Amino acid sequence: MPRQNTSPAEFPPAILLQIEQLAQRIVELRKNRGETQAQWATRLGISQPTMARIERGDAAVSMATYVSCLWQLNPALDLTQLLAASPAPKLAPASDLIDANAHKSKASAEKPIQAEPELSAQQQAQIAQNFAAAKAALDFFKSPMF
């Protein structure tokens, strides 16, 4: 099995919360259909223990397996719509993020704090695009469909 670059324990809390909420919704919809974990596991080509891990919100389960569950609930689902173009938010320069209190310390009085160089327009656009995609994904999983 390939080694993961990031341990699920290192994922941001907001991502872990979304996975947990997604898992709860999958359980709810599966039960509303009167189907068992074993039935779903068979249809998805996974083991029943893996299905149980999905329903616990295990972040180590592959994205493809979660997407398979979503597709099981809604075959018309098109996750590429999460990446639809949206206006990119303007990012504040790094210099705006310097803690004003840092200027009050004796060390900073002796050595002026230098602002980090500003990001290039291309870097800002890429970061904004990544944030927009992440926000769209979070909004999608908060939608009434789930």
N, C-alpha and C positions, 0 to 999 in steps of 0.2 A: 504494500500500500504506500502511495507517495506521502512524503512528509509534508505536513502543513507548515506554512510559513508563519502563521499567527495562531497561537493557541486560542481556542474559544474563550478561555478565561480572560484573555487580553482584549476582547472585543469591547467597544464602548457600551456602557450600560443601556443607552437608548436602543442600540441594535439588539442586545439580549432581550430587552423588554418587548420589542417588536416580534422577535422569534417566539417568545413565550405567548404573546397574545395571538399570534398566528396559530400556534399549536392548540391553544384553547378553542379557537374558532373551528379548527379542523375536527377536533373531538366533538364539539357541539353539532356540527353539520353531519358528521358520520353517524352519530347517535340518532339524530333526527330522521335519518334515512333508515334506521333500524338495522344497520350493518355492523358487523364485528370487525375488530382489528385484523383478525385472521382473514376475513373476506377481502379487506382492502389490501393487505399484504400480498395475497395471491394475485389480485388484479394488477398490482404495481410491480410485481416481480421482486419483492423484498421479503425479508423474514418478518415474522410477527414481533420478535424483539426489536427490530429496527422500527417497525410501526409504533411500538410503545415508546421508543426514544423520541420519535417525531412528536408524539402527543405529549411528551414531557417538555418539549421545547429544547431538545438537545442541539446546541449550536454546532456540534461536530458532525451532524448528519449532513450529507452533501446537499448543495443547493438543488441539484437535479432531482433529488428524492423529494424535497419539499415542493418543487415545481410540479412534479408528478402528482402529488396530493392535490395541489391547487387545480390541476387539469382534470383530475378525477371529479372534483366538485363543479368545475365549469370548463368544459372542453372548448368553449369559444374564447377563453382567456388569452389575451395577447399581452404578455409582460413587456414587450418592446415599447408599448405605449407609455411605460413609466419613464422612458427616456425622450419623450416628445420635447421638442425645442420649447424653451421658456426663456423669458428675458433674464439675463445674467445679472445678479445683484452686484453692485459696485462694492469692491473690497476696500476697507480702510487701509491706509499705508501702515506698515509695521511701526513707524515712528509714533503713531497715535496710540499704540498699545503699551508704551512704556509706563510703568507704574509711577505716578507723580510722587509717591512717598519715597521712592528710591533716591530722588534728588535731595532729600533732607538729610540723608545719612552723611557722616563725616567722610567716609570713603568716597562717596560720589562727589563730595565737594572738592576733594583733592584730584580725582580723576573724573572728568566729565563722561557721562554715559553717551555712547555713540549709538544712534539709531541704526537698526539693521537696514541694509540697502533695500529699496523698494523692489517689488517683483516686477518683472517685465509684463507688458500687456498680454503677451501670450500665456505666461504663467498665471496671471490673474484670471484670464478667460478660462483656462483649464480648471483651476480651483473652483471658480464659480459654476462651471458646468458640472463638476463632480458634486458640489453641494446641491445644485438643482436636481440632479438625478437621485441623490440620496433622499432629498425632501419628497420628491415625487413618489419614490418607493414607500416611504413611511406613510404618506397620504393615501396611497393606494391600499395599503394593508389596514388603514383605519376606515376605509370606505364601507358602506352598508353591505356590499357583496360579501364581506368577510364578517 
